[in-house]
Amino acid sequence: MSRRHLPYRRRLLATFAAFAVLAGTAAAAPAAPAVPAAPPITPVAATPLATLDDTYYQDALGKTGTQLKSALHSIISVQTKISYSQVWDALKNTDQDPANSSNVILLYTGRSEPKSDNGGAVGQWNREHVWAKSHGDFGTSTGPGTDIHHLRPEDVTVNSIRGNKDFDNGGTAVSGAAGNYTDSDSFEPRDAVKGDVARMILYMAVRYEGDDAFADLEPNDRVDNGSAPNIGRLSVLKQWSQEDPPDSFEERRNDVIFDRYQHNRNPFIDHPEWVEAIW
């Protein structure tokens, strides 16, 4: 062998030796189980409100009452619809825990729960329809039944306790969900998400006006609405929206839905004052 091949040969022998050591180590100790990595989430850049007003909301500016509601309906009805099965993955992004990318924040309990712990068993989280799907009988049909502007992760048991009740103040404390109260016909969420709930309900009332094969969803000032396409109490929802303005979690959620999934927005997160301007 010529001298010019010796360095290459030494490197090759060293590589084989290293593989032998590694193989011996692997044989001596069992390999640790692989830990699945959380799916990477690319940060979403918030769109400045001035830009949205100049583009997305330009046809709604300066209007009030039924004219504003009609203009917003035309704007937010332009959306991409997803299936009910796709909602699982969407919620793992929209409701991601800012402090732990492997978890989601549950709406009523506020608990941080692993994204992978979704399902129907006690202790898991499932998909809560904030506008109860029986109010208008839309079920899980693609459209209102899969609209992630009002679908949120929630503890299975607490979701069942809320059921299809309207929203109002009062009741007895909900076990396992501090700050939430319920009675026979209504549910009161914790203070930190009262405004979120109100703005989701009012989004649904503007988005679904009965012109797309689904019921005309409208809030009213009563409870125990049953299967009617109504949810109350409107006066309480308006109060909640004022007392709990949009926070960074709710604003990020709106941006994620707009940028990655449905490509429409909840206007009452961007312009909370429009609640009073319409109702």
C-alpha positions as YAML, in Angstrom:
chain: A
units: angstrom
residues:
- id: 1
  name: MET
  ca: [0.00, 0.00, 0.00]
- id: 2
  name: SER
  ca: [1.38, 3.38, -0.96]
- id: 3
  name: ARG
  ca: [1.95, 6.01, 1.73]
- id: 4
  name: ARG
  ca: [-0.63, 8.31, 0.24]
- id: 5
  name: HIS
  ca: [-3.37, 5.72, 1.09]
- id: 6
  name: LEU
  ca: [-2.27, 5.28, 4.74]
- id: 7
  name: PRO
  ca: [-4.13, 8.31, 6.21]
- id: 8
  name: TYR
  ca: [-7.36, 7.18, 4.59]
- id: 9
  name: ARG
  ca: [-6.83, 3.63, 5.92]
- id: 10
  name: ARG
  ca: [-6.22, 4.92, 9.46]
- id: 11
  name: ARG
  ca: [-9.41, 6.98, 9.37]
- id: 12
  name: LEU
  ca: [-11.38, 3.98, 8.12]
- id: 13
  name: LEU
  ca: [-10.02, 1.76, 10.91]
- id: 14
  name: ALA
  ca: [-10.83, 4.42, 13.49]
- id: 15
  name: THR
  ca: [-14.40, 4.61, 12.19]
- id: 16
  name: PHE
  ca: [-14.81, 0.83, 12.45]
- id: 17
  name: ALA
  ca: [-13.45, 0.92, 16.00]
- id: 18
  name: ALA
  ca: [-15.92, 3.62, 16.98]
- id: 19
  name: PHE
  ca: [-18.81, 1.58, 15.57]
- id: 20
  name: ALA
  ca: [-17.62, -1.43, 17.55]
- id: 21
  name: VAL
  ca: [-17.57, 0.53, 20.80]
- id: 22
  name: LEU
  ca: [-21.04, 1.92, 20.14]
- id: 23
  name: ALA
  ca: [-22.36, -1.53, 19.29]
- id: 24
  name: GLY
  ca: [-20.94, -2.93, 22.51]
- id: 25
  name: THR
  ca: [-22.50, -0.14, 24.52]
- id: 26
  name: ALA
  ca: [-25.88, -0.69, 22.87]
- id: 27
  name: ALA
  ca: [-25.71, -4.40, 23.65]
- id: 28
  name: ALA
  ca: [-24.83, -3.75, 27.29]
- id: 29
  name: ALA
  ca: [-27.70, -1.35, 28.04]
- id: 30
  name: PRO
  ca: [-31.27, -1.39, 26.68]
- id: 31
  name: ALA
  ca: [-32.18, 1.59, 24.53]
- id: 32
  name: ALA
  ca: [-34.41, 4.24, 26.14]
- id: 33
  name: PRO
  ca: [-37.87, 4.43, 24.59]
- id: 34
  name: ALA
  ca: [-38.29, 7.19, 22.06]
- id: 35
  name: VAL
  ca: [-40.24, 10.20, 23.29]
- id: 36
  name: PRO
  ca: [-42.47, 11.61, 20.54]
- id: 37
  name: ALA
  ca: [-41.72, 15.26, 19.89]
- id: 38
  name: ALA
  ca: [-44.49, 17.80, 19.98]
- id: 39
  name: PRO
  ca: [-45.43, 18.96, 16.49]
- id: 40
  name: PRO
  ca: [-43.58, 22.17, 15.65]
- id: 41
  name: ILE
  ca: [-45.75, 25.27, 15.69]
- id: 42
  name: THR
  ca: [-44.60, 28.18, 13.59]
- id: 43
  name: PRO
  ca: [-45.25, 31.50, 15.33]
- id: 44
  name: VAL
  ca: [-48.02, 33.57, 13.81]
- id: 45
  name: ALA
  ca: [-47.43, 37.24, 13.17]
- id: 46
  name: ALA
  ca: [-50.40, 39.34, 14.25]
- id: 47
  name: THR
  ca: [-51.90, 41.47, 11.51]
- id: 48
  name: PRO
  ca: [-52.08, 45.13, 12.64]
- id: 49
  name: LEU
  ca: [-55.64, 46.34, 13.14]
- id: 50
  name: ALA
  ca: [-55.03, 49.32, 10.86]
- id: 51
  name: THR
  ca: [-54.11, 46.93, 8.06]
- id: 52
  name: LEU
  ca: [-57.23, 44.82, 8.69]
- id: 53
  name: ASP
  ca: [-59.40, 47.94, 8.63]
- id: 54
  name: ASP
  ca: [-57.88, 49.03, 5.33]
- id: 55
  name: THR
  ca: [-58.45, 45.62, 3.75]
- id: 56
  name: TYR
  ca: [-60.52, 42.96, 5.52]
- id: 57
  name: TYR
  ca: [-63.01, 45.22, 7.32]
- id: 58
  name: GLN
  ca: [-63.15, 48.13, 4.90]
- id: 59
  name: ASP
  ca: [-66.78, 47.49, 3.90]
- id: 60
  name: ALA
  ca: [-67.94, 47.47, 7.53]
- id: 61
  name: LEU
  ca: [-66.33, 50.67, 8.80]
- id: 62
  name: GLY
  ca: [-68.68, 53.50, 9.71]
- id: 63
  name: LYS
  ca: [-71.78, 51.28, 9.90]
- id: 64
  name: THR
  ca: [-73.96, 50.33, 12.86]
- id: 65
  name: GLY
  ca: [-76.94, 48.15, 13.64]
- id: 66
  name: THR
  ca: [-78.32, 45.85, 10.95]
- id: 67
  name: GLN
  ca: [-76.10, 47.44, 8.28]
- id: 68
  name: LEU
  ca: [-72.97, 46.58, 10.26]
- id: 69
  name: LYS
  ca: [-74.20, 43.06, 10.98]
- id: 70
  name: SER
  ca: [-74.96, 42.50, 7.29]
- id: 71
  name: ALA
  ca: [-71.57, 43.84, 6.18]
- id: 72
  name: LEU
  ca: [-69.72, 41.65, 8.69]
- id: 73
  name: HIS
  ca: [-71.76, 38.61, 7.63]
- id: 74
  name: SER
  ca: [-70.66, 39.13, 4.02]
- id: 75
  name: ILE
  ca: [-67.03, 39.48, 5.10]
- id: 76
  name: ILE
  ca: [-66.70, 36.52, 7.47]
- id: 77
  name: SER
  ca: [-68.82, 34.14, 5.38]
- id: 78
  name: VAL
  ca: [-65.89, 33.86, 2.98]
- id: 79
  name: GLN
  ca: [-64.07, 31.01, 4.68]
- id: 80
  name: THR
  ca: [-62.45, 27.62, 4.24]
- id: 81
  name: LYS
  ca: [-64.44, 24.87, 5.93]
- id: 82
  name: ILE
  ca: [-62.80, 21.94, 7.68]
- id: 83
  name: SER
  ca: [-64.14, 18.50, 8.65]
- id: 84
  name: TYR
  ca: [-65.01, 17.48, 12.19]
- id: 85
  name: SER
  ca: [-62.02, 15.12, 12.31]
- id: 86
  name: GLN
  ca: [-59.72, 17.96, 11.25]
- id: 87
  name: VAL
  ca: [-60.94, 19.98, 14.24]
- id: 88
  name: TRP
  ca: [-58.80, 17.81, 16.56]
- id: 89
  name: ASP
  ca: [-55.53, 18.94, 14.97]
- id: 90
  name: ALA
  ca: [-56.69, 22.52, 14.54]
- id: 91
  name: LEU
  ca: [-57.48, 22.90, 18.24]
- id: 92
  name: LYS
  ca: [-54.03, 21.59, 19.15]
- id: 93
  name: ASN
  ca: [-52.69, 24.67, 17.42]
- id: 94
  name: THR
  ca: [-55.30, 27.33, 18.13]
- id: 95
  name: ASP
  ca: [-55.45, 26.58, 21.85]
- id: 96
  name: GLN
  ca: [-51.81, 25.71, 22.47]
- id: 97
  name: ASP
  ca: [-50.53, 26.51, 25.95]
- id: 98
  name: PRO
  ca: [-48.17, 29.51, 25.58]
- id: 99
  name: ALA
  ca: [-45.99, 28.04, 28.34]
- id: 100
  name: ASN
  ca: [-45.90, 24.44, 27.03]
- id: 101
  name: SER
  ca: [-46.11, 23.68, 23.32]
- id: 102
  name: SER
  ca: [-47.06, 20.04, 24.06]
- id: 103
  name: ASN
  ca: [-50.30, 21.09, 25.77]
- id: 104
  name: VAL
  ca: [-53.58, 22.88, 25.14]
- id: 105
  name: ILE
  ca: [-55.50, 25.12, 27.54]
- id: 106
  name: LEU
  ca: [-59.01, 23.88, 28.33]
- id: 107
  name: LEU
  ca: [-61.68, 26.55, 28.06]
- id: 108
  name: TYR
  ca: [-63.71, 26.24, 31.26]
- id: 109
  name: THR
  ca: [-61.24, 24.60, 33.62]
- id: 110
  name: GLY
  ca: [-58.21, 26.57, 32.42]
- id: 111
  name: ARG
  ca: [-56.18, 23.39, 32.88]
- id: 112
  name: SER
  ca: [-53.13, 22.74, 30.71]
- id: 113
  name: GLU
  ca: [-53.60, 19.28, 29.22]
- id: 114
  name: PRO
  ca: [-51.36, 17.24, 26.87]
- id: 115
  name: LYS
  ca: [-52.42, 17.58, 23.24]
- id: 116
  name: SER
  ca: [-52.24, 13.82, 22.88]
- id: 117
  name: ASP
  ca: [-54.78, 13.28, 25.68]
- id: 118
  name: ASN
  ca: [-57.80, 13.92, 23.48]
- id: 119
  name: GLY
  ca: [-60.73, 11.54, 23.32]
- id: 120
  name: GLY
  ca: [-63.90, 10.67, 25.17]
- id: 121
  name: ALA
  ca: [-62.71, 9.15, 28.46]
- id: 122
  name: VAL
  ca: [-62.94, 10.79, 31.87]
- id: 123
  name: GLY
  ca: [-59.91, 13.02, 32.41]
- id: 124
  name: GLN
  ca: [-59.36, 13.56, 28.69]
- id: 125
  name: TRP
  ca: [-60.34, 16.58, 26.61]
- id: 126
  name: ASN
  ca: [-62.80, 16.74, 23.74]
- id: 127
  name: ARG
  ca: [-64.41, 19.31, 21.41]
- id: 128
  name: GLU
  ca: [-66.79, 21.74, 23.10]
- id: 129
  name: HIS
  ca: [-69.34, 23.51, 20.90]
- id: 130
  name: VAL
  ca: [-69.71, 26.85, 22.68]
- id: 131
  name: TRP
  ca: [-72.82, 27.51, 20.59]
- id: 132
  name: ALA
  ca: [-74.43, 24.20, 21.57]
- id: 133
  name: LYS
  ca: [-74.96, 22.18, 18.40]
- id: 134
  name: SER
  ca: [-78.54, 21.26, 19.37]
- id: 135
  name: HIS
  ca: [-79.48, 24.97, 19.31]
- id: 136
  name: GLY
  ca: [-80.31, 25.01, 15.63]
- id: 137
  name: ASP
  ca: [-79.78, 21.27, 15.16]
- id: 138
  name: PHE
  ca: [-76.61, 21.54, 13.06]
- id: 139
  name: GLY
  ca: [-74.80, 18.68, 14.79]
- id: 140
  name: THR
  ca: [-71.23, 18.16, 13.57]
- id: 141
  name: SER
  ca: [-72.00, 19.03, 9.96]
- id: 142
  name: THR
  ca: [-69.27, 20.86, 8.07]
- id: 143
  name: GLY
  ca: [-70.13, 24.49, 8.65]
- id: 144
  name: PRO
  ca: [-71.39, 25.60, 12.09]
- id: 145
  name: GLY
  ca: [-70.67, 22.13, 13.48]
- id: 146
  name: THR
  ca: [-66.98, 22.41, 12.58]
- id: 147
  name: ASP
  ca: [-66.40, 26.15, 12.85]
- id: 148
  name: ILE
  ca: [-63.35, 26.45, 15.11]
- id: 149
  name: HIS
  ca: [-64.17, 30.02, 16.04]
- id: 150
  name: HIS
  ca: [-66.58, 28.48, 18.59]
- id: 151
  name: LEU
  ca: [-65.04, 25.03, 19.11]
- id: 152
  name: ARG
  ca: [-62.69, 24.75, 22.08]
- id: 153
  name: PRO
  ca: [-60.85, 21.98, 23.96]
- id: 154
  name: GLU
  ca: [-62.57, 21.08, 27.21]
- id: 155
  name: ASP
  ca: [-62.47, 18.44, 29.92]
- id: 156
  name: VAL
  ca: [-64.85, 15.62, 28.98]
- id: 157
  name: THR
  ca: [-66.77, 15.72, 32.27]
- id: 158
  name: VAL
  ca: [-67.11, 19.52, 32.37]
- id: 159
  name: ASN
  ca: [-68.21, 19.52, 28.73]
- id: 160
  name: SER
  ca: [-70.95, 17.08, 29.67]
- id: 161
  name: ILE
  ca: [-72.02, 19.23, 32.65]
- id: 162
  name: ARG
  ca: [-72.35, 22.27, 30.40]
- id: 163
  name: GLY
  ca: [-74.24, 20.20, 27.84]
- id: 164
  name: ASN
  ca: [-76.48, 22.44, 25.74]
- id: 165
  name: LYS
  ca: [-77.31, 24.96, 28.46]
- id: 166
  name: ASP
  ca: [-77.60, 28.65, 27.72]
- id: 167
  name: PHE
  ca: [-75.26, 31.13, 29.40]
- id: 168
  name: ASP
  ca: [-76.22, 33.18, 32.44]
- id: 169
  name: ASN
  ca: [-74.92, 34.18, 35.87]
- id: 170
  name: GLY
  ca: [-75.47, 32.00, 38.93]
- id: 171
  name: GLY
  ca: [-75.91, 28.42, 40.00]
- id: 172
  name: THR
  ca: [-73.81, 26.03, 42.07]
- id: 173
  name: ALA
  ca: [-70.07, 25.52, 41.71]
- id: 174
  name: VAL
  ca: [-68.97, 23.01, 39.05]
- id: 175
  name: SER
  ca: [-66.84, 20.25, 40.59]
- id: 176
  name: GLY
  ca: [-63.34, 20.18, 39.14]
- id: 177
  name: ALA
  ca: [-63.76, 23.52, 37.36]
- id: 178
  name: ALA
  ca: [-63.18, 26.34, 39.83]
- id: 179
  name: GLY
  ca: [-65.00, 29.57, 39.02]
- id: 180
  name: ASN
  ca: [-67.69, 27.93, 36.89]
- id: 181
  name: TYR
  ca: [-71.33, 27.65, 38.00]
- id: 182
  name: THR
  ca: [-74.38, 25.90, 36.67]
- id: 183
  name: ASP
  ca: [-78.06, 25.28, 37.33]
- id: 184
  name: SER
  ca: [-80.80, 23.44, 35.48]
- id: 185
  name: ASP
  ca: [-80.88, 25.72, 32.44]
- id: 186
  name: SER
  ca: [-77.69, 27.80, 32.35]
- id: 187
  name: PHE
  ca: [-73.92, 27.78, 32.70]
- id: 188
  name: GLU
  ca: [-71.57, 30.51, 33.93]
- id: 189
  name: PRO
  ca: [-67.92, 30.16, 32.83]
- id: 190
  name: ARG
  ca: [-64.95, 31.36, 34.86]
- id: 191
  name: ASP
  ca: [-64.24, 35.10, 34.76]
- id: 192
  name: ALA
  ca: [-61.13, 34.81, 32.57]
- id: 193
  name: VAL
  ca: [-63.11, 33.47, 29.59]
- id: 194
  name: LYS
  ca: [-66.51, 35.12, 30.00]
- id: 195
  name: GLY
  ca: [-65.73, 37.61, 27.23]
- id: 196
  name: ASP
  ca: [-64.32, 34.83, 25.03]
- id: 197
  name: VAL
  ca: [-67.60, 32.94, 25.33]
- id: 198
  name: ALA
  ca: [-69.65, 36.04, 24.56]
- id: 199
  name: ARG
  ca: [-67.63, 36.92, 21.45]
- id: 200
  name: MET
  ca: [-67.80, 33.34, 20.15]
- id: 201
  name: ILE
  ca: [-71.59, 33.31, 20.52]
- id: 202
  name: LEU
  ca: [-71.96, 36.67, 18.79]
- id: 203
  name: TYR
  ca: [-69.59, 35.59, 15.98]
- id: 204
  name: MET
  ca: [-71.91, 32.63, 15.31]
- id: 205
  name: ALA
  ca: [-74.94, 34.93, 15.23]
- id: 206
  name: VAL
  ca: [-73.33, 37.06, 12.52]
- id: 207
  name: ARG
  ca: [-71.75, 34.23, 10.51]
- id: 208
  name: TYR
  ca: [-74.85, 32.00, 10.28]
- id: 209
  name: GLU
  ca: [-77.84, 33.98, 9.06]
- id: 210
  name: GLY
  ca: [-79.88, 31.18, 7.50]
- id: 211
  name: ASP
  ca: [-78.66, 31.70, 3.94]
- id: 212
  name: ASP
  ca: [-76.43, 28.62, 3.63]
- id: 213
  name: ALA
  ca: [-78.74, 25.66, 4.39]
- id: 214
  name: PHE
  ca: [-78.25, 26.09, 8.14]
- id: 215
  name: ALA
  ca: [-80.51, 27.78, 10.68]
- id: 216
  name: ASP
  ca: [-80.42, 31.51, 11.35]
- id: 217
  name: LEU
  ca: [-78.59, 31.61, 14.68]
- id: 218
  name: GLU
  ca: [-79.54, 34.51, 16.96]
- id: 219
  name: PRO
  ca: [-78.91, 35.35, 20.62]
- id: 220
  name: ASN
  ca: [-81.87, 36.30, 22.77]
- id: 221
  name: ASP
  ca: [-82.40, 37.36, 26.36]
- id: 222
  name: ARG
  ca: [-83.75, 34.13, 27.76]
- id: 223
  name: VAL
  ca: [-82.48, 30.71, 28.82]
- id: 224
  name: ASP
  ca: [-83.81, 27.20, 28.27]
- id: 225
  name: ASN
  ca: [-83.95, 27.74, 24.51]
- id: 226
  name: GLY
  ca: [-83.96, 24.01, 23.82]
- id: 227
  name: SER
  ca: [-83.49, 23.14, 20.16]
- id: 228
  name: ALA
  ca: [-84.43, 26.60, 18.89]
- id: 229
  name: PRO
  ca: [-81.59, 28.33, 16.98]
- id: 230
  name: ASN
  ca: [-81.11, 30.76, 19.86]
- id: 231
  name: ILE
  ca: [-78.80, 31.13, 22.88]
- id: 232
  name: GLY
  ca: [-79.08, 33.55, 25.79]
- id: 233
  name: ARG
  ca: [-78.82, 35.62, 27.75]
- id: 234
  name: LEU
  ca: [-77.84, 38.40, 25.37]
- id: 235
  name: SER
  ca: [-77.76, 41.05, 28.10]
- id: 236
  name: VAL
  ca: [-75.38, 38.92, 30.16]
- id: 237
  name: LEU
  ca: [-73.19, 38.11, 27.16]
- id: 238
  name: LYS
  ca: [-72.85, 41.82, 26.40]
- id: 239
  name: GLN
  ca: [-71.87, 42.45, 30.00]
- id: 240
  name: TRP
  ca: [-69.27, 39.66, 29.90]
- id: 241
  name: SER
  ca: [-67.78, 41.04, 26.69]
- id: 242
  name: GLN
  ca: [-67.29, 44.44, 28.33]
- id: 243
  name: GLU
  ca: [-65.91, 43.09, 31.60]
- id: 244
  name: ASP
  ca: [-63.48, 40.63, 29.96]
- id: 245
  name: PRO
  ca: [-61.91, 42.27, 26.88]
- id: 246
  name: PRO
  ca: [-59.82, 40.23, 24.40]
- id: 247
  name: ASP
  ca: [-56.45, 39.08, 25.73]
- id: 248
  name: SER
  ca: [-53.33, 37.89, 23.92]
- id: 249
  name: PHE
  ca: [-54.46, 34.24, 23.93]
- id: 250
  name: GLU
  ca: [-57.77, 35.09, 22.26]
- id: 251
  name: GLU
  ca: [-56.09, 37.43, 19.77]
- id: 252
  name: ARG
  ca: [-53.48, 34.81, 18.80]
- id: 253
  name: ARG
  ca: [-56.26, 32.26, 18.36]
- id: 254
  name: ASN
  ca: [-58.07, 34.60, 15.97]
- id: 255
  name: ASP
  ca: [-54.88, 35.10, 13.97]
- id: 256
  name: VAL
  ca: [-54.15, 31.35, 13.74]
- id: 257
  name: ILE
  ca: [-57.67, 30.58, 12.49]
- id: 258
  name: PHE
  ca: [-57.40, 33.39, 9.94]
- id: 259
  name: ASP
  ca: [-53.90, 32.54, 8.72]
- id: 260
  name: ARG
  ca: [-53.95, 28.74, 8.68]
- id: 261
  name: TYR
  ca: [-57.42, 27.27, 8.77]
- id: 262
  name: GLN
  ca: [-60.64, 29.09, 7.94]
- id: 263
  name: HIS
  ca: [-59.20, 32.38, 6.64]
- id: 264
  name: ASN
  ca: [-61.95, 34.37, 8.33]
- id: 265
  name: ARG
  ca: [-61.94, 36.30, 11.59]
- id: 266
  name: ASN
  ca: [-64.07, 36.89, 14.66]
- id: 267
  name: PRO
  ca: [-64.73, 40.62, 14.26]
- id: 268
  name: PHE
  ca: [-65.65, 41.09, 17.93]
- id: 269
  name: ILE
  ca: [-62.11, 40.19, 18.96]
- id: 270
  name: ASP
  ca: [-60.69, 42.82, 16.61]
- id: 271
  name: HIS
  ca: [-63.43, 45.38, 17.36]
- id: 272
  name: PRO
  ca: [-65.12, 44.63, 20.72]
- id: 273
  name: GLU
  ca: [-67.05, 47.90, 20.41]
- id: 274
  name: TRP
  ca: [-69.04, 46.37, 17.54]
- id: 275
  name: VAL
  ca: [-70.98, 44.26, 20.07]
- id: 276
  name: GLU
  ca: [-72.74, 47.37, 21.35]
- id: 277
  name: ALA
  ca: [-72.96, 48.83, 17.84]
- id: 278
  name: ILE
  ca: [-75.09, 45.86, 16.69]
- id: 279
  name: TRP
  ca: [-76.96, 44.80, 19.83]
...
